[in-house]
């Protein structure tokens, strides 16, 4: 089998995008390619065709390979739900909670990780593996299954990527070589420079320096990949760089709560020149907006409390009193109701809290997690997406559903005045006609493409750039060294 693992000198160096681009470039060459990430930590998840959940980035990488996403592509997913705890998802299904005191217990999952990897590899010409964080985090090396722990157990050679845009890339790559042990360093067979702006010739001496100090060959200098902005984000790191709306655009505001999840639901708004989604960071009021969207949450009750502590509940209620619409998606939908109950203490202490009261519905958390791909019609237009949530929401406004699923069941809820809507469908705004129907409610004439088509086009653009700037023949030769 052939396989190569892209690790990075740190988080957010562009590993997910590089893997997606390599997957599409190799698929374009006619190879059967599969993506793989042993362990992911993210609250941005997607539902697979085999009824589980994996990291959103791996679903995008599956799209890059032109194959359905499966739970084997990301066998271990950690979904943070507190400062020291994460929900543990193994092969797409919840298996409990993992706290900092039990962190090294991940090593016990290595057998299942390797089983998923081998199942993928058996059906592929090449597997492109993504690491997590950095192998230089030597304090996490014991029990590691995300980087060198996996690479050595599976016999997968590594290419190390560094981010030149953040500065210090020579130190990052050479420093990684210096701090990891010799056996781990021997797994690395080359390096890439990512996010380069300007003339690559200016970094020729830097490439020589890194190669001389590490013994690793340089495999390419990847320019700044503007199309990467059109791909769904893997995690909330991107939210640390919120941007203001462009001049003349209609503002659609979404507050950033600590456990925000699947905020890529707002990505399709980038396709519309008339409106723009603005992520509102803590410490700032929700700006004057045409529409407020409450995104999903991994911990609805805790995020609802945070929303109130920020004073955002006052902003939302004032927005509604001005006759402007509010849309809640998944956890945001639950927050809009009269109450959210957690009788089993799934998210924390058992109890019931008051919601924002803008929808006449009540939510009770519990039961099996809903994990399903869905399609249907809302506002007279088709939608496709997926549901991934705990609990059931019922009430008078649920009798006025936002839409209908393909099997005829009502989906979501709408307030009597038509200003407040809630839906469990992630990806609701993805299809152009559905997005246009929602934006028409705030006076925006939508004319962008389907989001899926735009992501697919972005993957081809990234692949073409990698073909031009990366030694893919060398990477394929490295991949042939897999055990």
C-alpha positions as a printed Julia matrix, in Angstrom:
483×3 Matrix{Float64}:
   0.0    0.0     0.0
   1.08   3.62   -0.56
   0.53   6.32    2.03
   1.96   9.64    3.1
   1.23  11.69    6.21
   1.21  15.49    6.27
   2.22  16.75    9.7
   2.76  20.38   10.66
   5.04  22.48   12.82
   1.93  23.7    14.66
  -1.83  24.11   14.52
  -3.34  26.12   11.67
  -0.32  25.75    9.38
  -2.65  24.53    6.63
  -2.47  20.74    6.96
  -6.17  20.19    6.21
  -6.01  22.27    3.03
  -2.79  20.66    1.85
  -4.28  17.19    2.35
  -7.47  18.18    0.54
  -5.47  19.64   -2.34
  -3.21  16.58   -2.58
  -6.25  14.3    -2.53
  -7.82  16.17   -5.45
  -4.55  16.4    -7.4
  -3.93  12.66   -7.07
  -7.57  11.84   -7.83
  -7.28  13.98  -10.96
  -4.39  11.73  -11.98
  -6.75   8.76  -11.9
  -5.65   7.3    -8.56
  -8.03   5.87   -5.97
  -7.32   8.19   -3.05
  -8.65   8.14    0.51
  -8.13  10.74    3.26
  -7.4    9.76    6.85
  -6.95  11.57   10.15
  -6.34   9.28   13.14
  -7.52  11.79   15.71
  -9.25  15.12   15.29
 -10.33  17.7    17.85
 -13.14  19.84   16.51
 -16.76  20.75   17.08
 -17.23  21.12   13.33
 -18.49  17.67   12.37
 -20.21  16.09    9.4
 -22.5   13.08    9.08
 -21.2   10.22    6.93
 -23.01   7.98    4.51
 -22.59   5.11    6.99
 -24.41   6.95    9.75
 -21.64   8.35   11.95
 -19.87  11.65   12.5
 -16.35  12.72   11.57
 -14.44  15.97   11.44
 -15.74  18.42    8.86
 -12.31  18.64    7.23
 -12.25  14.9     6.52
 -15.67  15.15    4.85
 -14.22  17.88    2.62
 -11.2   15.7     1.88
 -13.52  12.85    0.91
 -15.19  15.25   -1.52
 -11.71  16.02   -2.86
 -11.25  12.28   -3.48
 -14.72  12.14   -5.06
 -15.85   9.4    -2.66
 -18.49   9.31    0.09
 -17.27  10.16    3.57
 -17.01   7.24    5.99
 -16.34   6.89    9.71
 -13.02   5.15    8.94
 -11.62   8.43    7.59
 -11.54   9.92   11.12
 -11.88   7.09   13.65
 -11.28   9.27   16.75
 -13.01  12.62   17.09
 -12.76  14.73   20.25
 -15.46  17.38   20.6
 -14.58  19.92   23.31
 -17.47  20.58   25.66
 -15.58  22.19   28.54
 -12.15  23.59   29.33
 -10.89  20.14   30.37
 -13.35  17.67   28.87
 -14.22  16.46   25.41
 -16.87  14.16   24.09
 -15.16  11.07   22.68
 -16.45   9.83   19.33
 -15.0    6.55   18.04
 -15.85   5.34   14.55
 -18.65   7.84   14.33
 -20.42   7.05   17.6
 -20.23   8.68   21.04
 -18.24   6.57   23.49
 -18.23   8.84   26.53
 -16.21  11.76   27.85
 -12.45  12.17   27.96
 -10.98  14.55   30.55
  -7.45  15.86   30.94
  -6.78  13.32   33.71
  -7.51  10.47   31.27
  -5.79  12.03   28.24
  -3.18   9.31   27.84
  -5.94   6.71   27.58
  -6.11   7.61   23.88
  -3.3    5.11   23.32
  -5.82   2.35   23.96
  -7.63   3.44   20.81
  -4.62   2.86   18.56
  -5.78  -0.63   17.58
  -9.11   0.69   16.32
  -7.37   3.56   14.53
  -5.08   1.14   12.71
  -8.02  -1.09   11.81
  -9.82   1.84   10.18
  -6.66   2.89    8.37
  -6.06  -0.58    6.97
  -9.66  -0.88    5.86
  -9.3    2.36    3.89
  -5.92   1.39    2.49
  -7.27  -1.91    1.2
  -9.59   0.0    -1.13
  -7.14   2.68   -2.28
  -4.07   3.25   -4.39
  -2.86   5.81   -1.87
  -3.98   7.17    1.51
  -3.19  10.79    2.39
  -3.05  11.14    6.16
  -3.36  14.36    8.16
  -1.66  14.87   11.49
  -2.97  17.01   14.35
  -1.2   19.9    16.0
   2.53  19.22   15.87
   4.94  16.35   16.57
   7.09  18.95   18.36
   4.62  18.89   21.27
   6.81  16.33   22.98
   4.83  16.63   26.22
   2.02  14.8    24.38
   4.22  12.16   22.74
   3.44   9.4    25.27
   0.21   7.77   24.16
   0.13   9.77   20.93
  -2.08   8.41   18.16
  -2.38  11.62   16.12
   1.14  12.17   14.79
   4.3   10.08   15.19
   2.57   7.5    17.38
   0.36   6.63   14.43
   3.05   7.11   11.75
   5.41   4.67   13.39
   2.74   2.12   14.26
   1.37   2.13   10.71
   4.69   2.59    8.94
   3.55   5.75    7.15
   6.27   8.19    5.99
   5.82  11.86    6.87
   6.13  15.19    5.09
   6.38  18.14    7.48
   4.69  21.45    6.6
   5.63  24.86    7.98
   3.68  28.12    7.78
   5.87  30.97    6.55
   3.07  33.53    6.83
   3.2   33.52   10.63
   6.99  33.98   10.6
   9.83  31.92   11.98
   9.33  29.01    9.62
  13.05  28.11    9.54
  13.11  27.92   13.33
   9.84  25.95   13.35
  11.13  23.25   11.0
  14.67  23.08   12.35
  13.33  23.26   15.9
  11.0   20.35   15.28
  13.97  18.3    14.12
  15.87  19.3    17.24
  13.23  18.38   19.84
  11.74  15.12   18.51
  13.59  11.88   19.07
  15.74  10.35   16.36
  13.29   7.57   15.5
  10.5   10.09   14.98
  12.77  12.35   12.92
  13.63   9.38   10.71
   9.94   9.13    9.72
  10.12  12.56    8.05
  11.19  12.37    4.41
  10.76  15.97    3.3
   9.25  19.34    4.09
   6.91  21.89    2.54
   6.73  25.65    3.01
   3.1   26.75    3.07
   1.29  30.12    2.71
   4.1   31.94    0.88
   3.4   35.44   -0.43
   5.66  36.94   -3.08
   8.54  35.57   -5.13
   9.55  32.04   -4.01
  13.09  32.72   -5.22
  13.51  34.98   -2.2
  13.33  31.9     0.05
  15.8   29.74   -1.86
  18.48  30.26    0.8
  15.93  29.41    3.5
  15.16  26.08    1.8
  18.88  25.3     1.67
  19.33  26.16    5.35
  16.45  23.93    6.47
  17.65  21.02    4.36
  21.22  21.35    5.65
  20.18  21.48    9.31
  17.6   18.67    9.16
  18.7   16.39    6.33
  15.18  16.6     4.89
  14.73  17.61    1.24
  12.49  20.53    0.35
   9.49  19.42   -1.7
   8.05  22.77   -2.63
   6.98  26.27   -1.67
   3.2   26.52   -1.71
   1.89  30.03   -2.39
  -0.91  31.63   -0.43
  -3.99  29.61   -1.41
  -6.82  32.11   -1.72
  -9.34  29.37   -2.7
  -8.8   27.77    0.73
 -11.06  30.45    2.19
 -13.92  28.8     0.33
 -13.42  25.44    2.09
 -15.23  24.63    5.37
 -13.06  25.35    8.39
 -11.82  22.43   10.47
 -12.09  24.19   13.84
 -12.68  27.49   15.6
  -9.1   28.77   15.19
 -10.29  30.71   12.14
 -12.78  32.59   14.36
  -9.89  34.3    16.13
  -9.6   36.51   13.04
 -13.13  37.91   12.55
 -13.6   40.41    9.73
 -15.92  43.36    9.26
 -18.48  43.48    6.47
 -17.56  45.14    3.2
 -19.03  48.51    2.35
 -22.59  48.37    1.1
 -23.22  44.8     2.21
 -26.15  43.73    4.33
 -24.9   42.45    7.68
 -25.82  38.98    8.91
 -24.42  38.65   12.42
 -23.51  35.48   14.32
 -22.15  35.67   17.9
 -19.16  33.45   18.72
 -19.86  31.37   21.82
 -17.14  29.23   23.48
 -18.52  25.91   22.22
 -19.8   27.08   18.85
 -20.14  24.16   16.42
 -20.65  23.76   12.68
 -20.33  27.5    12.11
 -19.46  26.63    8.52
 -23.25  26.72    8.05
 -22.66  30.42    7.35
 -19.96  29.84    4.71
 -22.42  29.95    1.77
 -23.11  33.61    2.6
 -19.62  34.41    1.28
 -20.93  33.61   -2.19
 -23.34  36.55   -2.13
 -22.02  40.04   -2.92
 -25.09  41.68   -1.37
 -24.82  40.16    2.12
 -22.07  39.03    4.42
 -21.94  36.91    7.55
 -20.04  38.6    10.38
 -18.8   36.55   13.32
 -19.12  38.65   16.49
 -16.39  37.93   19.06
 -16.86  38.1    22.84
 -16.6   41.59   24.28
 -18.39  43.23   21.37
 -22.12  43.96   20.99
 -24.02  42.39   18.12
 -23.96  45.12   15.45
 -26.96  46.58   13.7
 -27.84  43.68   11.4
 -30.52  42.63    8.95
 -30.43  39.06   10.28
 -28.99  37.41   13.39
 -28.02  33.74   13.15
 -27.38  31.61   16.22
 -25.11  28.75   15.19
 -24.83  25.26   16.61
 -23.25  24.49   19.97
 -21.55  21.51   21.6
 -22.9   22.71   24.98
 -26.18  24.53   24.46
 -26.89  25.39   28.1
 -23.36  26.66   28.79
 -23.3   28.71   25.59
 -26.73  30.14   26.4
 -25.39  31.3    29.77
 -22.36  32.82   28.03
 -24.63  34.59   25.54
 -26.49  36.19   28.45
 -23.27  37.11   30.27
 -22.15  38.97   27.14
 -25.44  40.86   26.98
 -26.15  39.39   23.56
 -29.62  38.29   24.67
 -30.52  41.99   25.04
 -29.18  42.69   21.54
 -31.15  39.78   20.06
 -34.42  40.74   21.73
 -33.99  44.39   20.66
 -33.26  43.22   17.11
 -36.52  41.22   17.15
 -38.51  44.16   18.55
 -37.33  46.2    15.56
 -39.07  43.65   13.34
 -35.93  41.94   12.1
 -35.55  38.16   11.69
 -33.58  35.65   13.74
 -32.52  32.17   12.57
 -31.32  29.47   14.96
 -29.5   26.39   13.69
 -29.29  23.24   15.84
 -28.09  24.43   19.26
 -29.07  27.96   18.25
 -32.57  26.67   17.52
 -32.73  25.17   21.01
 -31.63  28.49   22.57
 -34.49  30.36   20.87
 -37.16  28.3    22.67
 -38.79  28.76   26.05
 -36.55  26.28   27.86
 -33.75  23.74   27.51
 -33.82  20.8    29.92
 -30.96  18.42   30.66
 -32.5   15.92   33.09
 -29.64  13.41   32.74
 -26.83  15.92   33.16
 -25.42  15.21   29.69
 -23.87  18.66   29.29
 -23.25  19.37   32.98
 -25.35  19.57   36.14
 -28.88  18.26   35.57
 -31.53  20.95   35.37
 -33.64  23.22   33.19
 -32.82  26.74   32.04
 -34.92  29.4    30.36
 -34.31  30.0    26.67
 -34.65  33.31   24.85
 -38.39  32.76   24.48
 -38.6   33.81   20.84
 -40.01  30.44   19.78
 -42.85  28.63   21.52
 -40.94  25.34   21.81
 -39.16  23.41   24.53
 -36.11  21.16   24.21
 -35.22  18.13   26.32
 -31.68  16.82   25.89
 -31.25  13.07   25.98
 -31.76   9.88   24.04
 -29.62   8.71   21.15
 -27.8   11.31   19.1
 -29.48  12.02   15.77
 -26.97  11.45   12.95
 -28.58  11.51    9.54
 -28.28  13.04    6.11
 -31.49  14.8     5.08
 -33.18  16.56    2.19
 -36.47  18.33    1.78
 -38.07  21.67    1.03
 -38.28  24.93    2.98
 -39.65  28.33    1.95
 -40.74  26.67   -1.28
 -37.19  25.65   -2.27
 -35.17  22.42   -1.91
 -32.46  21.85    0.68
 -29.94  19.13    1.48
 -27.87  18.74    4.63
 -27.52  16.69    7.77
 -28.71  16.56   11.36
 -26.34  15.98   14.26
 -27.86  16.7    17.65
 -29.08  15.38   20.98
 -32.58  15.96   22.25
 -36.07  16.62   21.0
 -37.76  19.97   20.45
 -41.55  20.26   20.62
 -44.13  23.01   21.01
 -46.75  25.13   19.28
 -44.32  26.75   16.87
 -43.09  23.31   15.77
 -46.57  22.86   14.33
 -45.55  25.69   11.99
 -42.43  23.97   10.58
 -39.78  25.79    8.6
 -39.94  23.04    6.01
 -40.67  19.41    5.23
 -38.24  16.54    5.03
 -38.35  14.19    2.07
 -40.46  11.73    4.07
 -43.09  14.41    4.78
 -42.19  15.14    8.41
 -42.13  18.76    9.5
 -38.69  20.21   10.18
 -37.92  23.07   12.55
 -40.24  25.77   13.85
 -41.45  29.24   12.87
 -42.85  31.94   15.17
 -46.38  33.24   14.64
 -45.05  36.58   13.36
 -42.74  34.79   10.9
 -39.66  36.6    12.18
 -38.03  33.78   14.16
 -37.12  30.39   12.72
 -35.25  27.39   14.02
 -33.91  24.38   12.15
 -31.85  21.27   12.92
 -30.51  21.11    9.34
 -26.81  21.84    8.95
 -26.02  23.02    5.45
 -29.47  24.57    5.1
 -28.11  27.54    3.12
 -25.95  25.44    0.81
 -28.22  25.21   -2.24
 -28.44  28.5    -4.11
 -32.24  28.52   -4.38
 -32.71  27.84   -0.64
 -30.2   30.53    0.28
 -31.92  32.98   -2.05
 -35.26  32.34   -0.34
 -33.81  33.23    3.08
 -31.91  36.28    1.85
 -34.98  37.59    0.04
 -36.53  38.0     3.49
 -33.94  40.69    4.26
 -33.94  42.33    0.84
 -30.83  40.66   -0.61
 -31.03  39.36   -4.17
 -28.9   36.21   -4.07
 -27.15  35.03   -7.21
 -24.28  32.85   -5.99
 -23.78  29.18   -6.93
 -24.53  26.1    -4.86
 -21.99  25.95   -2.04
 -21.05  22.35   -2.84
 -20.18  23.35   -6.42
 -18.08  26.27   -5.19
 -16.14  24.05   -2.76
 -15.56  21.53   -5.55
 -14.22  24.26   -7.83
 -11.96  25.56   -5.04
 -10.5   22.06   -4.59
  -9.61  21.92   -8.29
  -7.94  25.34   -8.05
  -5.9   24.27   -5.02
  -4.92  21.02   -6.74
  -3.72  22.91   -9.82
  -1.56  25.15   -7.62
   0.01  22.16   -5.88
   0.72  20.54   -9.25
   2.64  23.67  -10.22
   4.56  24.28   -6.98
   5.05  20.91   -5.26
   7.16  17.95   -6.34
   4.29  15.47   -6.46
   6.5   12.82   -8.06
   8.73  12.96   -4.99
   5.72  12.76   -2.66
   4.44   9.72   -4.53
   7.87   8.12   -4.23
   7.83   8.81   -0.49
   4.36   7.28   -0.24
   5.65   4.06   -1.78
   7.85   3.61    1.3
   4.81   2.91    3.48
   4.9   -0.42    5.26
